Amino acid sequence: MNCSEMDKSKLITYQKFGPYSNLIAFSTTKSTFSGRSNLRFTGNEPGLVQKKREQLANVLDINACQLVFPRQTHTNCVVNLNHIPENEISETDALVTNQPGICLCVQTADCVPVLLFDPDNRAIAAVHAGWRGTVTKIATLTVKKMNRLYGSLPQNLLAVIGPSIGPEVYEVGSEVVKEVRQNIPNPEKTLHKNPTGSFHLNLWEANRQLVLAAGLSNENIEISGECTFKENKKYYSARREGIETGRIVSGIMLC
């Protein structure tokens, strides 16, 4: 297929990946799909799940079977794919591959999607990083796995940190503050007190710090900067709309 054939009017795309004609990379919005808004792309309603996958595949101009979603559970598990799996990948929050035609997808509704691309060795990754995945360094582990499996040099990787809940509204408790201070480089750049003395967490910056520490170059990192909570007409937000709301899909595929 020609990557340029996907319907970009229904998707968010990213500048860092723009020059590469052999790559699809995107995030969806509320306007990407029609119908039931609280649907997920994995779960216990296979008929409805398949319908939404087919809608997304149509937008991307690929086959629905090429879309691979793990069953996310806020782990730091990273799975390598050599082919499209026959069964659902459970207990996993990041996928990597160097095989064309496999669209790696993660679902978010305030958590951070991180997409990685190695243009030299043609390898990709899709990462779901909520606060738990962030403090257990799933982004770092994904970079390391790409290096180990594909020879991806961190300094040559391109990274996109997609739409998620922003630091202005993401207030967190003491448990999260403790974990961030123990596990995130330069935590003073990611934690800020509000006027009432409570802390807010910048998940974008926390994941940027992690991939920087893993060896990525600052100029190779793009942060969307769009807050899912504040831009609720455009994106789903579990904190604003409830946990049963819909999900943003962020995906990446080699052509």
The 8 nearest C-alpha neighbors of each residue, nearest first, counted from 0:
[[1, 2, 254, 61, 4, 60, 3, 100],
 [0, 2, 3, 4, 254, 21, 20, 5],
 [1, 3, 4, 23, 0, 5, 20, 22],
 [2, 4, 1, 5, 20, 6, 23, 7],
 [3, 5, 2, 1, 60, 6, 59, 0],
 [6, 4, 59, 60, 3, 58, 7, 2],
 [7, 5, 58, 8, 9, 59, 4, 10],
 [6, 8, 10, 9, 5, 11, 12, 58],
 [9, 7, 6, 10, 11, 31, 5, 58],
 [10, 8, 31, 7, 6, 30, 27, 11],
 [11, 9, 27, 7, 8, 26, 25, 12],
 [10, 12, 26, 25, 27, 13, 7, 9],
 [13, 11, 25, 10, 24, 26, 14, 7],
 [14, 12, 15, 16, 17, 11, 25, 24],
 [13, 15, 17, 16, 12, 221, 18, 159],
 [16, 14, 13, 17, 221, 157, 219, 18],
 [15, 17, 14, 13, 18, 19, 24, 22],
 [16, 18, 14, 19, 15, 13, 20, 12],
 [17, 19, 16, 20, 15, 14, 22, 21],
 [20, 18, 21, 17, 22, 16, 118, 23],
 [19, 21, 22, 2, 18, 3, 17, 23],
 [22, 20, 254, 19, 253, 2, 23, 1],
 [23, 21, 253, 20, 254, 19, 252, 2],
 [22, 24, 252, 251, 2, 253, 25, 21],
 [25, 23, 251, 250, 12, 22, 252, 16],
 [26, 24, 12, 11, 250, 249, 10, 251],
 [25, 27, 249, 11, 248, 10, 250, 12],
 [26, 28, 10, 248, 247, 31, 11, 249],
 [29, 27, 234, 30, 31, 233, 247, 10],
 [28, 30, 233, 31, 234, 32, 235, 27],
 [29, 31, 28, 32, 9, 33, 233, 27],
 [32, 30, 9, 28, 29, 27, 10, 33],
 [33, 31, 30, 29, 34, 54, 51, 55],
 [32, 34, 35, 31, 30, 36, 29, 54],
 [35, 33, 36, 32, 38, 51, 37, 30],
 [34, 36, 37, 38, 33, 245, 32, 47],
 [35, 37, 245, 38, 34, 244, 33, 29],
 [38, 36, 245, 244, 35, 243, 39, 246],
 [37, 39, 245, 36, 35, 40, 48, 246],
 [40, 38, 41, 246, 245, 48, 37, 42],
 [41, 39, 48, 52, 42, 38, 51, 68],
 [42, 40, 39, 48, 70, 68, 43, 69],
 [43, 41, 44, 39, 40, 45, 48, 70],
 [42, 44, 45, 41, 48, 46, 47, 39],
 [43, 45, 47, 46, 42, 48, 41, 49],
 [46, 44, 48, 47, 43, 49, 42, 41],
 [45, 47, 49, 48, 44, 50, 51, 43],
 [48, 46, 50, 49, 45, 44, 51, 38],
 [47, 49, 45, 40, 51, 50, 46, 44],
 [48, 50, 52, 46, 47, 51, 45, 53],
 [51, 49, 47, 53, 52, 48, 46, 54],
 [52, 50, 54, 53, 48, 49, 55, 47],
 [53, 51, 49, 55, 54, 50, 63, 56],
 [52, 54, 56, 63, 50, 51, 55, 57],
 [55, 53, 51, 57, 52, 56, 50, 58],
 [54, 56, 58, 52, 57, 53, 51, 59],
 [57, 55, 53, 59, 63, 61, 58, 54],
 [56, 58, 60, 54, 55, 59, 53, 61],
 [57, 59, 55, 6, 56, 60, 5, 54],
 [58, 60, 5, 56, 57, 61, 6, 55],
 [61, 59, 57, 5, 58, 56, 4, 62],
 [60, 62, 56, 59, 57, 63, 65, 0],
 [63, 61, 64, 65, 56, 60, 57, 53],
 [64, 62, 56, 53, 65, 66, 52, 61],
 [63, 65, 62, 66, 67, 83, 52, 61],
 [64, 66, 101, 63, 62, 102, 67, 100],
 [67, 65, 102, 64, 63, 103, 68, 101],
 [66, 68, 103, 104, 102, 65, 69, 101],
 [69, 67, 104, 105, 66, 70, 103, 41],
 [68, 70, 88, 71, 91, 89, 87, 92],
 [71, 69, 89, 90, 88, 91, 41, 72],
 [70, 72, 92, 91, 69, 90, 73, 89],
 [71, 73, 74, 90, 70, 91, 92, 89],
 [74, 72, 132, 71, 131, 92, 129, 75],
 [75, 73, 76, 72, 132, 92, 91, 90],
 [74, 76, 137, 132, 135, 92, 77, 73],
 [75, 77, 91, 74, 92, 93, 78, 90],
 [78, 76, 93, 94, 141, 91, 92, 75],
 [79, 77, 94, 95, 93, 80, 76, 91],
 [80, 78, 95, 96, 94, 81, 77, 144],
 [79, 81, 96, 82, 95, 78, 83, 94],
 [80, 82, 98, 96, 79, 83, 97, 84],
 [83, 81, 80, 84, 98, 101, 96, 100],
 [82, 84, 101, 85, 65, 80, 81, 67],
 [85, 83, 86, 82, 87, 80, 88, 67],
 [84, 86, 83, 87, 82, 88, 64, 67],
 [87, 85, 84, 88, 89, 83, 69, 67],
 [86, 88, 89, 69, 85, 70, 84, 68],
 [87, 89, 69, 70, 86, 91, 90, 68],
 [90, 88, 70, 91, 69, 87, 71, 72],
 [89, 91, 72, 71, 70, 74, 88, 92],
 [92, 90, 76, 71, 89, 69, 93, 70],
 [91, 93, 71, 127, 76, 74, 126, 75],
 [94, 92, 126, 77, 125, 91, 127, 78],
 [93, 95, 78, 125, 124, 77, 79, 103],
 [96, 94, 124, 79, 123, 80, 78, 125],
 [97, 95, 80, 98, 123, 79, 122, 81],
 [96, 98, 122, 121, 123, 99, 95, 149],
 [97, 99, 96, 81, 101, 100, 253, 82],
 [100, 98, 253, 254, 101, 97, 252, 96],
 [99, 101, 254, 253, 102, 252, 65, 98],
 [102, 100, 65, 99, 252, 103, 83, 98],
 [101, 103, 252, 66, 251, 65, 67, 104],
 [102, 104, 67, 250, 251, 125, 101, 252],
 [105, 103, 250, 68, 249, 67, 125, 102],
 [104, 106, 249, 248, 127, 68, 125, 250],
 [107, 105, 248, 247, 246, 249, 104, 127],
 [106, 108, 247, 110, 246, 109, 248, 105],
 [107, 109, 236, 235, 246, 237, 110, 247],
 [110, 108, 163, 164, 236, 227, 107, 237],
 [111, 109, 129, 107, 163, 108, 128, 164],
 [112, 110, 128, 163, 129, 127, 161, 113],
 [111, 113, 127, 161, 126, 160, 128, 249],
 [112, 114, 160, 126, 159, 125, 161, 111],
 [113, 115, 125, 159, 158, 124, 126, 112],
 [116, 114, 158, 124, 123, 157, 125, 159],
 [117, 115, 123, 157, 156, 122, 118, 158],
 [116, 118, 156, 122, 121, 119, 120, 123],
 [119, 117, 121, 120, 116, 122, 156, 155],
 [120, 118, 117, 121, 155, 151, 122, 156],
 [119, 121, 117, 122, 118, 151, 149, 150],
 [122, 120, 118, 117, 119, 97, 123, 116],
 [121, 123, 97, 117, 120, 96, 116, 149],
 [124, 122, 116, 115, 96, 95, 117, 97],
 [123, 125, 95, 115, 94, 114, 126, 96],
 [124, 126, 114, 94, 93, 103, 113, 104],
 [125, 127, 93, 113, 112, 92, 128, 114],
 [128, 126, 112, 92, 105, 111, 93, 113],
 [129, 127, 132, 111, 133, 110, 126, 112],
 [130, 128, 110, 132, 131, 133, 111, 127],
 [129, 131, 133, 132, 134, 128, 202, 110],
 [132, 130, 133, 129, 134, 73, 135, 128],
 [133, 131, 128, 135, 129, 137, 75, 73],
 [132, 134, 130, 136, 128, 131, 135, 129],
 [133, 135, 136, 131, 182, 132, 179, 130],
 [136, 134, 132, 133, 137, 75, 131, 182],
 [137, 135, 133, 139, 134, 138, 132, 140],
 [136, 138, 75, 140, 139, 132, 135, 133],
 [139, 137, 141, 136, 140, 142, 210, 209],
 [140, 138, 142, 136, 141, 137, 213, 210],
 [139, 141, 137, 143, 138, 142, 144, 136],
 [140, 142, 144, 138, 143, 139, 137, 145],
 [143, 141, 145, 139, 144, 140, 146, 138],
 [144, 142, 146, 140, 141, 145, 147, 139],
 [145, 143, 147, 141, 146, 142, 148, 140],
 [146, 144, 142, 148, 143, 149, 147, 151],
 [145, 147, 151, 150, 143, 144, 149, 148],
 [146, 148, 144, 145, 150, 149, 143, 151],
 [149, 147, 145, 146, 144, 150, 151, 79],
 [148, 150, 151, 145, 146, 147, 120, 122],
 [149, 151, 146, 147, 148, 152, 145, 120],
 [152, 150, 146, 149, 145, 153, 117, 120],
 [151, 153, 155, 154, 146, 150, 156, 117],
 [154, 152, 215, 214, 156, 155, 151, 142],
 [153, 155, 215, 216, 152, 214, 156, 219],
 [156, 154, 153, 152, 117, 157, 215, 151],
 [157, 155, 117, 153, 116, 154, 215, 158],
 [156, 158, 219, 116, 115, 220, 117, 155],
 [159, 157, 115, 220, 114, 221, 219, 156],
 [158, 160, 221, 114, 113, 220, 222, 161],
 [161, 159, 113, 222, 112, 223, 221, 203],
 [160, 162, 223, 112, 159, 113, 111, 222],
 [163, 161, 225, 223, 226, 227, 224, 111],
 [164, 162, 109, 227, 111, 226, 110, 165],
 [163, 165, 109, 226, 227, 228, 169, 110],
 [164, 166, 226, 167, 168, 169, 163, 201],
 [167, 165, 201, 169, 200, 168, 199, 164],
 [166, 168, 165, 169, 199, 170, 201, 200],
 [167, 169, 166, 170, 165, 199, 164, 228],
 [170, 168, 166, 199, 200, 165, 167, 164],
 [169, 171, 199, 198, 168, 200, 197, 172],
 [172, 170, 199, 198, 175, 169, 200, 173],
 [173, 171, 174, 175, 176, 198, 170, 197],
 [172, 174, 176, 175, 177, 171, 198, 178],
 [175, 173, 177, 176, 172, 178, 171, 179],
 [174, 176, 178, 177, 173, 172, 179, 171],
 [175, 177, 173, 179, 174, 178, 180, 172],
 [178, 176, 180, 174, 175, 179, 173, 181],
 [179, 177, 175, 181, 180, 176, 182, 134],
 [180, 178, 176, 183, 182, 181, 177, 134],
 [179, 181, 177, 186, 178, 182, 183, 176],
 [182, 180, 178, 179, 177, 183, 134, 186],
 [181, 183, 179, 134, 180, 178, 184, 135],
 [182, 184, 179, 186, 180, 181, 185, 134],
 [185, 183, 186, 208, 182, 209, 212, 205],
 [184, 186, 187, 188, 183, 208, 189, 180],
 [187, 185, 189, 188, 180, 184, 183, 190],
 [186, 188, 185, 190, 189, 191, 180, 184],
 [189, 187, 186, 185, 190, 204, 191, 205],
 [188, 190, 201, 186, 187, 200, 205, 204],
 [191, 189, 200, 187, 199, 188, 186, 198],
 [190, 192, 199, 198, 193, 189, 200, 187],
 [193, 191, 198, 197, 196, 199, 194, 190],
 [192, 194, 196, 195, 197, 198, 191, 199],
 [195, 193, 196, 192, 197, 198, 191, 199],
 [196, 194, 193, 197, 192, 198, 170, 199],
 [195, 197, 193, 192, 194, 198, 191, 199],
 [198, 196, 192, 193, 195, 199, 170, 171],
 [199, 197, 192, 191, 170, 171, 193, 190],
 [198, 200, 170, 191, 169, 190, 171, 166],
 [201, 199, 190, 166, 189, 169, 202, 170],
 [200, 202, 166, 189, 203, 204, 205, 165],
 [203, 201, 205, 204, 200, 206, 111, 166],
 [204, 202, 201, 206, 205, 207, 160, 222],
 [203, 205, 207, 206, 201, 202, 189, 208],
 [206, 204, 202, 208, 207, 203, 189, 201],
 [207, 205, 209, 208, 204, 203, 202, 210],
 [206, 208, 204, 210, 209, 205, 211, 203],
 [207, 209, 211, 205, 206, 210, 184, 204],
 [210, 208, 206, 212, 207, 211, 139, 213],
 [211, 209, 213, 212, 207, 208, 215, 139],
 [210, 212, 215, 208, 214, 213, 209, 207],
 [211, 213, 209, 210, 214, 208, 215, 184],
 [214, 212, 210, 211, 139, 215, 209, 153],
 [215, 213, 153, 211, 212, 154, 210, 216],
 [214, 216, 154, 211, 153, 210, 213, 156],
 [217, 215, 219, 154, 218, 211, 214, 220],
 [216, 218, 219, 220, 215, 211, 207, 221],
 [217, 219, 216, 220, 221, 215, 157, 15],
 [218, 220, 157, 216, 217, 158, 221, 156],
 [221, 219, 158, 217, 218, 159, 157, 222],
 [222, 220, 159, 160, 158, 223, 15, 219],
 [223, 221, 160, 224, 159, 161, 220, 203],
 [222, 224, 161, 225, 162, 160, 221, 159],
 [223, 225, 222, 226, 162, 161, 165, 203],
 [226, 224, 162, 223, 227, 163, 165, 230],
 [227, 225, 165, 164, 163, 229, 228, 230],
 [226, 228, 164, 163, 230, 234, 236, 229],
 [229, 227, 236, 226, 164, 231, 230, 239],
 [228, 230, 226, 231, 227, 164, 165, 168],
 [231, 229, 227, 233, 232, 228, 226, 234],
 [230, 232, 234, 233, 229, 228, 227, 235],
 [233, 231, 230, 234, 29, 235, 229, 227],
 [232, 234, 231, 29, 230, 28, 235, 30],
 [235, 233, 231, 227, 28, 29, 232, 230],
 [234, 236, 108, 245, 246, 231, 227, 247],
 [235, 237, 108, 228, 109, 239, 238, 227],
 [238, 236, 241, 242, 240, 108, 239, 244],
 [237, 239, 236, 241, 240, 228, 242, 109],
 [238, 240, 236, 237, 241, 228, 231, 235],
 [241, 239, 237, 236, 238, 244, 242, 235],
 [242, 240, 237, 243, 238, 244, 239, 236],
 [241, 243, 237, 244, 240, 238, 236, 108],
 [244, 242, 241, 37, 245, 237, 240, 38],
 [243, 245, 37, 242, 241, 240, 237, 235],
 [246, 244, 37, 36, 38, 235, 39, 243],
 [245, 247, 108, 107, 106, 235, 39, 248],
 [246, 248, 107, 27, 106, 108, 28, 249],
 [249, 247, 106, 27, 26, 105, 246, 250],
 [250, 248, 26, 105, 25, 104, 112, 106],
 [249, 251, 104, 103, 25, 24, 102, 248],
 [250, 252, 24, 23, 103, 102, 25, 125],
 [253, 251, 102, 23, 101, 22, 103, 100],
 [252, 254, 99, 22, 100, 21, 23, 98],
 [253, 21, 99, 22, 100, 252, 2, 0]]
